[in-house]
Amino acid sequence: MPGPQGAEWGPSTIHGNPKRGVGILNNELYVGRLVWNRLRYDPDTGQRFLV
């Protein structure tokens, strides 16, 4: 299956970086794991950040 630009998917897109938690295979939703409350919201600054 081609990627969104019509080209092949790159290895970093699929495997990513486990330490940073990026890449399709490191995404909890893609591997079937549901995680709640992973993001926090700071009402003073309006920023969202990972916990």
mmCIF file as Biopython writes it, N, C-alpha, C and O atoms, coordinates in Angstrom:
data_model
#
loop_
_atom_site.group_PDB
_atom_site.id
_atom_site.type_symbol
_atom_site.label_atom_id
_atom_site.label_alt_id
_atom_site.label_comp_id
_atom_site.label_asym_id
_atom_site.label_entity_id
_atom_site.label_seq_id
_atom_site.pdbx_PDB_ins_code
_atom_site.Cartn_x
_atom_site.Cartn_y
_atom_site.Cartn_z
_atom_site.occupancy
_atom_site.B_iso_or_equiv
_atom_site.auth_seq_id
_atom_site.auth_asym_id
_atom_site.pdbx_PDB_model_num
ATOM 1   N N  . MET A ? 1  ? 0.847  -1.178 0.000  1.0 0.0 1  A 1 
ATOM 2   C CA . MET A ? 1  ? 0.000  0.000  0.000  1.0 0.0 1  A 1 
ATOM 3   C C  . MET A ? 1  ? 0.892  1.239  0.000  1.0 0.0 1  A 1 
ATOM 4   O O  . MET A ? 1  ? 1.796  1.343  0.828  1.0 0.0 1  A 1 
ATOM 5   N N  . PRO A ? 2  ? 0.656  2.166  -0.900 1.0 0.0 2  A 1 
ATOM 6   C CA . PRO A ? 2  ? 1.496  3.360  -0.954 1.0 0.0 2  A 1 
ATOM 7   C C  . PRO A ? 2  ? 1.202  4.308  0.209  1.0 0.0 2  A 1 
ATOM 8   O O  . PRO A ? 2  ? 0.133  4.268  0.817  1.0 0.0 2  A 1 
ATOM 9   N N  . GLY A ? 3  ? 2.181  5.156  0.494  1.0 0.0 3  A 1 
ATOM 10  C CA . GLY A ? 3  ? 2.033  6.159  1.538  1.0 0.0 3  A 1 
ATOM 11  C C  . GLY A ? 3  ? 1.157  7.308  1.069  1.0 0.0 3  A 1 
ATOM 12  O O  . GLY A ? 3  ? 0.655  7.278  -0.055 1.0 0.0 3  A 1 
ATOM 13  N N  . PRO A ? 4  ? 0.963  8.318  1.905  1.0 0.0 4  A 1 
ATOM 14  C CA . PRO A ? 4  ? 0.084  9.437  1.563  1.0 0.0 4  A 1 
ATOM 15  C C  . PRO A ? 4  ? 0.553  10.253 0.346  1.0 0.0 4  A 1 
ATOM 16  O O  . PRO A ? 4  ? -0.268 10.859 -0.344 1.0 0.0 4  A 1 
ATOM 17  N N  . GLN A ? 5  ? 1.850  10.270 0.086  1.0 0.0 5  A 1 
ATOM 18  C CA . GLN A ? 5  ? 2.366  11.012 -1.063 1.0 0.0 5  A 1 
ATOM 19  C C  . GLN A ? 5  ? 2.427  10.150 -2.316 1.0 0.0 5  A 1 
ATOM 20  O O  . GLN A ? 5  ? 2.861  10.624 -3.366 1.0 0.0 5  A 1 
ATOM 21  N N  . GLY A ? 6  ? 2.000  8.892  -2.228 1.0 0.0 6  A 1 
ATOM 22  C CA . GLY A ? 6  ? 2.030  7.991  -3.366 1.0 0.0 6  A 1 
ATOM 23  C C  . GLY A ? 6  ? 3.297  7.158  -3.452 1.0 0.0 6  A 1 
ATOM 24  O O  . GLY A ? 6  ? 3.378  6.239  -4.267 1.0 0.0 6  A 1 
ATOM 25  N N  . ALA A ? 7  ? 4.293  7.468  -2.616 1.0 0.0 7  A 1 
ATOM 26  C CA . ALA A ? 7  ? 5.554  6.722  -2.603 1.0 0.0 7  A 1 
ATOM 27  C C  . ALA A ? 7  ? 5.495  5.634  -1.521 1.0 0.0 7  A 1 
ATOM 28  O O  . ALA A ? 7  ? 4.523  5.541  -0.771 1.0 0.0 7  A 1 
ATOM 29  N N  . GLU A ? 8  ? 6.550  4.817  -1.457 1.0 0.0 8  A 1 
ATOM 30  C CA . GLU A ? 8  ? 6.612  3.783  -0.424 1.0 0.0 8  A 1 
ATOM 31  C C  . GLU A ? 8  ? 6.805  4.415  0.951  1.0 0.0 8  A 1 
ATOM 32  O O  . GLU A ? 8  ? 7.335  5.519  1.079  1.0 0.0 8  A 1 
ATOM 33  N N  . TRP A ? 9  ? 6.364  3.688  1.973  1.0 0.0 9  A 1 
ATOM 34  C CA . TRP A ? 9  ? 6.582  4.129  3.349  1.0 0.0 9  A 1 
ATOM 35  C C  . TRP A ? 9  ? 8.062  3.972  3.679  1.0 0.0 9  A 1 
ATOM 36  O O  . TRP A ? 9  ? 8.679  2.975  3.306  1.0 0.0 9  A 1 
ATOM 37  N N  . GLY A ? 10 ? 8.632  4.949  4.373  1.0 0.0 10 A 1 
ATOM 38  C CA . GLY A ? 10 ? 10.030 4.881  4.788  1.0 0.0 10 A 1 
ATOM 39  C C  . GLY A ? 10 ? 10.184 4.048  6.045  1.0 0.0 10 A 1 
ATOM 40  O O  . GLY A ? 10 ? 9.234  3.921  6.817  1.0 0.0 10 A 1 
ATOM 41  N N  . PRO A ? 11 ? 11.365 3.474  6.269  1.0 0.0 11 A 1 
ATOM 42  C CA . PRO A ? 11 ? 11.594 2.661  7.463  1.0 0.0 11 A 1 
ATOM 43  C C  . PRO A ? 11 ? 11.384 3.432  8.762  1.0 0.0 11 A 1 
ATOM 44  O O  . PRO A ? 11 ? 10.886 2.867  9.735  1.0 0.0 11 A 1 
ATOM 45  N N  . SER A ? 12 ? 11.753 4.709  8.797  1.0 0.0 12 A 1 
ATOM 46  C CA . SER A ? 12 ? 11.586 5.472  10.039 1.0 0.0 12 A 1 
ATOM 47  C C  . SER A ? 12 ? 10.114 5.739  10.340 1.0 0.0 12 A 1 
ATOM 48  O O  . SER A ? 12 ? 9.740  5.905  11.501 1.0 0.0 12 A 1 
ATOM 49  N N  . THR A ? 13 ? 9.277  5.781  9.304  1.0 0.0 13 A 1 
ATOM 50  C CA . THR A ? 13 ? 7.849  5.958  9.524  1.0 0.0 13 A 1 
ATOM 51  C C  . THR A ? 13 ? 7.258  4.720  10.189 1.0 0.0 13 A 1 
ATOM 52  O O  . THR A ? 13 ? 6.428  4.834  11.091 1.0 0.0 13 A 1 
ATOM 53  N N  . ILE A ? 14 ? 7.675  3.561  9.753  1.0 0.0 14 A 1 
ATOM 54  C CA . ILE A ? 14 ? 7.146  2.315  10.293 1.0 0.0 14 A 1 
ATOM 55  C C  . ILE A ? 14 ? 7.739  2.007  11.658 1.0 0.0 14 A 1 
ATOM 56  O O  . ILE A ? 14 ? 7.002  1.783  12.618 1.0 0.0 14 A 1 
ATOM 57  N N  . HIS A ? 15 ? 9.069  1.992  11.754 1.0 0.0 15 A 1 
ATOM 58  C CA . HIS A ? 15 ? 9.741  1.576  12.987 1.0 0.0 15 A 1 
ATOM 59  C C  . HIS A ? 15 ? 9.951  2.720  13.963 1.0 0.0 15 A 1 
ATOM 60  O O  . HIS A ? 15 ? 9.875  2.512  15.174 1.0 0.0 15 A 1 
ATOM 61  N N  . GLY A ? 16 ? 10.209 3.906  13.474 1.0 0.0 16 A 1 
ATOM 62  C CA . GLY A ? 16 ? 10.379 5.076  14.306 1.0 0.0 16 A 1 
ATOM 63  C C  . GLY A ? 16 ? 11.533 4.975  15.280 1.0 0.0 16 A 1 
ATOM 64  O O  . GLY A ? 16 ? 12.516 4.275  15.038 1.0 0.0 16 A 1 
ATOM 65  N N  . ASN A ? 17 ? 11.396 5.683  16.377 1.0 0.0 17 A 1 
ATOM 66  C CA . ASN A ? 17 ? 12.398 5.709  17.430 1.0 0.0 17 A 1 
ATOM 67  C C  . ASN A ? 17 ? 11.711 5.308  18.730 1.0 0.0 17 A 1 
ATOM 68  O O  . ASN A ? 17 ? 10.922 6.089  19.262 1.0 0.0 17 A 1 
ATOM 69  N N  . PRO A ? 18 ? 11.987 4.106  19.261 1.0 0.0 18 A 1 
ATOM 70  C CA . PRO A ? 18 ? 11.301 3.652  20.470 1.0 0.0 18 A 1 
ATOM 71  C C  . PRO A ? 18 ? 11.523 4.554  21.679 1.0 0.0 18 A 1 
ATOM 72  O O  . PRO A ? 18 ? 10.643 4.680  22.530 1.0 0.0 18 A 1 
ATOM 73  N N  . LYS A ? 19 ? 12.687 5.178  21.758 1.0 0.0 19 A 1 
ATOM 74  C CA . LYS A ? 19 ? 12.982 6.056  22.895 1.0 0.0 19 A 1 
ATOM 75  C C  . LYS A ? 19 ? 12.071 7.283  22.882 1.0 0.0 19 A 1 
ATOM 76  O O  . LYS A ? 19 ? 11.639 7.752  23.935 1.0 0.0 19 A 1 
ATOM 77  N N  . ARG A ? 20 ? 11.781 7.798  21.691 1.0 0.0 20 A 1 
ATOM 78  C CA . ARG A ? 20 ? 10.900 8.956  21.558 1.0 0.0 20 A 1 
ATOM 79  C C  . ARG A ? 20 ? 9.434  8.542  21.446 1.0 0.0 20 A 1 
ATOM 80  O O  . ARG A ? 20 ? 8.542  9.375  21.611 1.0 0.0 20 A 1 
ATOM 81  N N  . GLY A ? 21 ? 9.180  7.268  21.169 1.0 0.0 21 A 1 
ATOM 82  C CA . GLY A ? 21 ? 7.806  6.788  21.051 1.0 0.0 21 A 1 
ATOM 83  C C  . GLY A ? 21 ? 7.137  7.174  19.755 1.0 0.0 21 A 1 
ATOM 84  O O  . GLY A ? 21 ? 5.913  7.291  19.698 1.0 0.0 21 A 1 
ATOM 85  N N  . VAL A ? 22 ? 7.933  7.377  18.696 1.0 0.0 22 A 1 
ATOM 86  C CA . VAL A ? 22 ? 7.359  7.733  17.401 1.0 0.0 22 A 1 
ATOM 87  C C  . VAL A ? 22 ? 7.462  6.557  16.450 1.0 0.0 22 A 1 
ATOM 88  O O  . VAL A ? 22 ? 8.234  5.627  16.681 1.0 0.0 22 A 1 
ATOM 89  N N  . GLY A ? 23 ? 6.686  6.599  15.387 1.0 0.0 23 A 1 
ATOM 90  C CA . GLY A ? 23 ? 6.637  5.504  14.432 1.0 0.0 23 A 1 
ATOM 91  C C  . GLY A ? 23 ? 5.356  4.711  14.635 1.0 0.0 23 A 1 
ATOM 92  O O  . GLY A ? 23 ? 4.838  4.618  15.748 1.0 0.0 23 A 1 
ATOM 93  N N  . ILE A ? 24 ? 4.861  4.149  13.564 1.0 0.0 24 A 1 
ATOM 94  C CA . ILE A ? 24 ? 3.582  3.432  13.623 1.0 0.0 24 A 1 
ATOM 95  C C  . ILE A ? 24 ? 3.631  2.268  14.607 1.0 0.0 24 A 1 
ATOM 96  O O  . ILE A ? 24 ? 2.687  2.070  15.372 1.0 0.0 24 A 1 
ATOM 97  N N  . LEU A ? 25 ? 4.717  1.495  14.598 1.0 0.0 25 A 1 
ATOM 98  C CA . LEU A ? 25 ? 4.783  0.322  15.479 1.0 0.0 25 A 1 
ATOM 99  C C  . LEU A ? 25 ? 4.982  0.681  16.949 1.0 0.0 25 A 1 
ATOM 100 O O  . LEU A ? 25 ? 4.829  -0.180 17.816 1.0 0.0 25 A 1 
ATOM 101 N N  . ASN A ? 26 ? 5.319  1.929  17.244 1.0 0.0 26 A 1 
ATOM 102 C CA . ASN A ? 26 ? 5.451  2.380  18.630 1.0 0.0 26 A 1 
ATOM 103 C C  . ASN A ? 26 ? 4.220  3.129  19.109 1.0 0.0 26 A 1 
ATOM 104 O O  . ASN A ? 26 ? 4.164  3.541  20.268 1.0 0.0 26 A 1 
ATOM 105 N N  . ASN A ? 27 ? 3.242  3.311  18.247 1.0 0.0 27 A 1 
ATOM 106 C CA . ASN A ? 27 ? 2.021  4.007  18.607 1.0 0.0 27 A 1 
ATOM 107 C C  . ASN A ? 27 ? 1.063  3.010  19.249 1.0 0.0 27 A 1 
ATOM 108 O O  . ASN A ? 27 ? 0.713  2.000  18.638 1.0 0.0 27 A 1 
ATOM 109 N N  . GLU A ? 28 ? 0.640  3.290  20.472 1.0 0.0 28 A 1 
ATOM 110 C CA . GLU A ? 28 ? -0.217 2.360  21.213 1.0 0.0 28 A 1 
ATOM 111 C C  . GLU A ? 28 ? -1.501 2.019  20.475 1.0 0.0 28 A 1 
ATOM 112 O O  . GLU A ? 28 ? -1.961 0.878  20.533 1.0 0.0 28 A 1 
ATOM 113 N N  . LEU A ? 29 ? -2.090 2.994  19.778 1.0 0.0 29 A 1 
ATOM 114 C CA . LEU A ? 29 ? -3.337 2.726  19.066 1.0 0.0 29 A 1 
ATOM 115 C C  . LEU A ? 29 ? -3.161 1.743  17.925 1.0 0.0 29 A 1 
ATOM 116 O O  . LEU A ? 29 ? -4.042 0.919  17.676 1.0 0.0 29 A 1 
ATOM 117 N N  . TYR A ? 30 ? -2.038 1.817  17.230 1.0 0.0 30 A 1 
ATOM 118 C CA . TYR A ? 30 ? -1.805 0.917  16.101 1.0 0.0 30 A 1 
ATOM 119 C C  . TYR A ? 30 ? -1.522 -0.514 16.545 1.0 0.0 30 A 1 
ATOM 120 O O  . TYR A ? 30 ? -1.804 -1.455 15.803 1.0 0.0 30 A 1 
ATOM 121 N N  . VAL A ? 31 ? -0.970 -0.692 17.741 1.0 0.0 31 A 1 
ATOM 122 C CA . VAL A ? 31 ? -0.672 -2.047 18.210 1.0 0.0 31 A 1 
ATOM 123 C C  . VAL A ? 31 ? -1.790 -2.584 19.097 1.0 0.0 31 A 1 
ATOM 124 O O  . VAL A ? 31 ? -1.677 -3.687 19.630 1.0 0.0 31 A 1 
ATOM 125 N N  . GLY A ? 32 ? -2.873 -1.813 19.262 1.0 0.0 32 A 1 
ATOM 126 C CA . GLY A ? 32 ? -4.043 -2.296 19.987 1.0 0.0 32 A 1 
ATOM 127 C C  . GLY A ? 32 ? -4.036 -2.007 21.479 1.0 0.0 32 A 1 
ATOM 128 O O  . GLY A ? 32 ? -4.787 -2.633 22.228 1.0 0.0 32 A 1 
ATOM 129 N N  . ARG A ? 33 ? -3.212 -1.083 21.923 1.0 0.0 33 A 1 
ATOM 130 C CA . ARG A ? 33 ? -3.160 -0.733 23.343 1.0 0.0 33 A 1 
ATOM 131 C C  . ARG A ? 33 ? -3.800 0.635  23.518 1.0 0.0 33 A 1 
ATOM 132 O O  . ARG A ? 33 ? -3.413 1.591  22.845 1.0 0.0 33 A 1 
ATOM 133 N N  . LEU A ? 34 ? -4.768 0.738  24.409 1.0 0.0 34 A 1 
ATOM 134 C CA . LEU A ? 34 ? -5.463 1.992  24.647 1.0 0.0 34 A 1 
ATOM 135 C C  . LEU A ? 34 ? -4.903 2.639  25.901 1.0 0.0 34 A 1 
ATOM 136 O O  . LEU A ? 34 ? -4.875 2.015  26.962 1.0 0.0 34 A 1 
ATOM 137 N N  . VAL A ? 35 ? -4.458 3.886  25.790 1.0 0.0 35 A 1 
ATOM 138 C CA . VAL A ? 35 ? -3.859 4.598  26.918 1.0 0.0 35 A 1 
ATOM 139 C C  . VAL A ? 35 ? -4.686 5.841  27.192 1.0 0.0 35 A 1 
ATOM 140 O O  . VAL A ? 35 ? -4.932 6.641  26.288 1.0 0.0 35 A 1 
ATOM 141 N N  . TRP A ? 36 ? -5.116 6.005  28.436 1.0 0.0 36 A 1 
ATOM 142 C CA . TRP A ? 36 ? -5.907 7.163  28.836 1.0 0.0 36 A 1 
ATOM 143 C C  . TRP A ? 36 ? -5.022 8.169  29.564 1.0 0.0 36 A 1 
ATOM 144 O O  . TRP A ? 36 ? -4.048 7.796  30.217 1.0 0.0 36 A 1 
ATOM 145 N N  . ASN A ? 37 ? -5.369 9.433  29.444 1.0 0.0 37 A 1 
ATOM 146 C CA . ASN A ? 37 ? -4.719 10.529 30.169 1.0 0.0 37 A 1 
ATOM 147 C C  . ASN A ? 37 ? -3.236 10.632 29.886 1.0 0.0 37 A 1 
ATOM 148 O O  . ASN A ? 37 ? -2.449 10.870 30.802 1.0 0.0 37 A 1 
ATOM 149 N N  . ARG A ? 38 ? -2.842 10.460 28.648 1.0 0.0 38 A 1 
ATOM 150 C CA . ARG A ? 38 ? -1.435 10.588 28.302 1.0 0.0 38 A 1 
ATOM 151 C C  . ARG A ? 38 ? -1.038 12.063 28.139 1.0 0.0 38 A 1 
ATOM 152 O O  . ARG A ? 38 ? 0.114  12.426 28.375 1.0 0.0 38 A 1 
ATOM 153 N N  . LEU A ? 39 ? -1.985 12.901 27.738 1.0 0.0 39 A 1 
ATOM 154 C CA . LEU A ? 39 ? -1.735 14.326 27.590 1.0 0.0 39 A 1 
ATOM 155 C C  . LEU A ? 39 ? -2.324 15.095 28.763 1.0 0.0 39 A 1 
ATOM 156 O O  . LEU A ? 39 ? -3.391 14.756 29.274 1.0 0.0 39 A 1 
ATOM 157 N N  . ARG A ? 40 ? -1.628 16.108 29.169 1.0 0.0 40 A 1 
ATOM 158 C CA . ARG A ? 40 ? -2.140 17.014 30.197 1.0 0.0 40 A 1 
ATOM 159 C C  . ARG A ? 40 ? -2.307 18.389 29.554 1.0 0.0 40 A 1 
ATOM 160 O O  . ARG A ? 40 ? -1.647 18.715 28.567 1.0 0.0 40 A 1 
ATOM 161 N N  . TYR A ? 41 ? -3.189 19.175 30.126 1.0 0.0 41 A 1 
ATOM 162 C CA . TYR A ? 41 ? -3.480 20.503 29.602 1.0 0.0 41 A 1 
ATOM 163 C C  . TYR A ? 41 ? -3.231 21.522 30.705 1.0 0.0 41 A 1 
ATOM 164 O O  . TYR A ? 41 ? -3.732 21.371 31.820 1.0 0.0 41 A 1 
ATOM 165 N N  . ASP A ? 42 ? -2.459 22.556 30.398 1.0 0.0 42 A 1 
ATOM 166 C CA . ASP A ? 42 ? -2.193 23.631 31.346 1.0 0.0 42 A 1 
ATOM 167 C C  . ASP A ? 42 ? -3.110 24.796 31.005 1.0 0.0 42 A 1 
ATOM 168 O O  . ASP A ? 42 ? -2.904 25.452 29.984 1.0 0.0 42 A 1 
ATOM 169 N N  . PRO A ? 43 ? -4.124 25.074 31.837 1.0 0.0 43 A 1 
ATOM 170 C CA . PRO A ? 43 ? -5.080 26.133 31.502 1.0 0.0 43 A 1 
ATOM 171 C C  . PRO A ? 43 ? -4.467 27.534 31.509 1.0 0.0 43 A 1 
ATOM 172 O O  . PRO A ? 43 ? -4.982 28.438 30.850 1.0 0.0 43 A 1 
ATOM 173 N N  . ASP A ? 44 ? -3.365 27.721 32.252 1.0 0.0 44 A 1 
ATOM 174 C CA . ASP A ? 44 ? -2.729 29.044 32.299 1.0 0.0 44 A 1 
ATOM 175 C C  . ASP A ? 44 ? -2.034 29.394 30.987 1.0 0.0 44 A 1 
ATOM 176 O O  . ASP A ? 44 ? -2.149 30.519 30.501 1.0 0.0 44 A 1 
ATOM 177 N N  . THR A ? 45 ? -1.320 28.438 30.421 1.0 0.0 45 A 1 
ATOM 178 C CA . THR A ? 45 ? -0.576 28.706 29.184 1.0 0.0 45 A 1 
ATOM 179 C C  . THR A ? 45 ? -1.310 28.217 27.951 1.0 0.0 45 A 1 
ATOM 180 O O  . THR A ? 45 ? -0.997 28.652 26.843 1.0 0.0 45 A 1 
ATOM 181 N N  . GLY A ? 46 ? -2.289 27.313 28.113 1.0 0.0 46 A 1 
ATOM 182 C CA . GLY A ? 46 ? -3.000 26.755 26.974 1.0 0.0 46 A 1 
ATOM 183 C C  . GLY A ? 46 ? -2.228 25.669 26.257 1.0 0.0 46 A 1 
ATOM 184 O O  . GLY A ? 46 ? -2.611 25.254 25.163 1.0 0.0 46 A 1 
ATOM 185 N N  . GLN A ? 47 ? -1.134 25.197 26.866 1.0 0.0 47 A 1 
ATOM 186 C CA . GLN A ? 47 ? -0.305 24.169 26.225 1.0 0.0 47 A 1 
ATOM 187 C C  . GLN A ? 47 ? -0.722 22.789 26.664 1.0 0.0 47 A 1 
ATOM 188 O O  . GLN A ? 47 ? -1.184 22.576 27.785 1.0 0.0 47 A 1 
ATOM 189 N N  . ARG A ? 48 ? -0.542 21.839 25.733 1.0 0.0 48 A 1 
ATOM 190 C CA . ARG A ? 48 ? -0.724 20.414 26.038 1.0 0.0 48 A 1 
ATOM 191 C C  . ARG A ? 48 ? 0.650  19.789 26.073 1.0 0.0 48 A 1 
ATOM 192 O O  . ARG A ? 48 ? 1.520  20.149 25.279 1.0 0.0 48 A 1 
ATOM 193 N N  . PHE A ? 49 ? 0.859  18.845 26.994 1.0 0.0 49 A 1 
ATOM 194 C CA . PHE A ? 49 ? 2.159  18.186 27.083 1.0 0.0 49 A 1 
ATOM 195 C C  . PHE A ? 49 ? 1.977  16.739 27.503 1.0 0.0 49 A 1 
ATOM 196 O O  . PHE A ? 49 ? 0.988  16.387 28.146 1.0 0.0 49 A 1 
ATOM 197 N N  . LEU A ? 50 ? 2.945  15.897 27.133 1.0 0.0 50 A 1 
ATOM 198 C CA . LEU A ? 50 ? 2.922  14.494 27.494 1.0 0.0 50 A 1 
ATOM 199 C C  . LEU A ? 50 ? 3.297  14.327 28.951 1.0 0.0 50 A 1 
ATOM 200 O O  . LEU A ? 50 ? 4.111  15.074 29.493 1.0 0.0 50 A 1 
ATOM 201 N N  . VAL A ? 51 ? 2.694  13.345 29.565 1.0 0.0 51 A 1 
ATOM 202 C CA . VAL A ? 51 ? 3.007  13.052 30.970 1.0 0.0 51 A 1 
ATOM 203 C C  . VAL A ? 51 ? 4.019  11.934 31.024 1.0 0.0 51 A 1 
ATOM 204 O O  . VAL A ? 51 ? 4.427  11.523 32.110 1.0 0.0 51 A 1 
#
